[in-house]
Amino acid sequence: MGGLSIWHWLILLVIVLLVFGTKKLRNIGADLGGAVKGFKDGVRGDEEAAKKQAELANTAAGPGTTIEGEVKDRQKG
């Protein structure tokens, strides 16, 4: 009592298939899968962009780079 048995789930599945049809359920599943994949790609893209930015910041003045500039003497006055 209180829990659903396997037979309840099977009957519920048959009713859902009859109401929505297999094609519509397949489209909903594909849309949901595409949304999840897009979300994962977006998160991964943000992480990759942050890594690239950190690498550029670390290598900009690191060993092996040349920084050009002009040296001026200050006169004490």
C-alpha positions in Angstrom: 0.0 0.0 0.0 1.5 3.4 -0.8 4.1 2.2 -3.3 3.5 1.6 -7.0 4.2 -1.8 -8.3 5.6 -2.6 -11.8 2.0 -3.2 -13.0 1.0 0.3 -12.1 4.0 1.7 -14.0 3.2 -0.4 -17.1 -0.4 0.7 -17.1 0.6 4.3 -16.7 3.1 3.9 -19.6 0.5 2.4 -21.9 -1.9 5.3 -21.1 0.8 7.9 -21.8 1.7 6.2 -25.1 -2.0 6.2 -26.1 -2.5 9.8 -25.2 0.7 11.3 -26.7 1.7 8.8 -29.2 5.2 7.5 -29.8 6.2 10.1 -32.3 5.5 13.0 -30.0 7.2 11.3 -27.1 10.3 10.7 -29.3 10.4 14.4 -30.3 10.1 15.5 -26.7 12.9 13.1 -25.7 15.1 14.4 -28.6 14.4 18.0 -27.6 15.2 17.3 -24.0 18.4 15.5 -24.9 19.5 18.4 -27.2 18.8 20.9 -24.4 21.0 18.9 -22.0 23.8 18.6 -24.5 23.6 22.3 -25.3 23.8 23.1 -21.5 26.9 20.8 -21.1 28.6 22.4 -24.1 27.9 25.8 -22.8 29.4 25.0 -19.4 32.4 23.3 -21.0 32.9 26.3 -23.3 33.0 28.7 -20.3 35.5 26.5 -18.5 37.7 26.4 -21.6 37.5 30.1 -22.1 38.6 30.7 -18.5 41.5 28.3 -18.9 42.7 30.1 -22.1 42.4 33.5 -20.4 44.4 32.2 -17.4 47.1 30.8 -19.7 47.4 34.1 -21.6 47.7 36.0 -18.3 50.4 33.6 -17.0 52.4 33.6 -20.3 52.1 37.3 -21.0 55.0 38.3 -18.7 56.5 34.9 -18.1 59.9 33.6 -19.1 60.8 33.8 -22.7 58.7 36.9 -23.5 60.1 40.3 -24.4 58.6 43.4 -23.0 59.5 46.5 -24.8 59.5 49.9 -23.2 61.4 53.2 -22.8 63.5 54.0 -19.7 63.7 57.6 -18.6 65.9 59.0 -15.9 64.3 60.9 -13.1 66.2 63.9 -11.9 66.1 64.7 -8.3 65.0 68.2 -7.8 
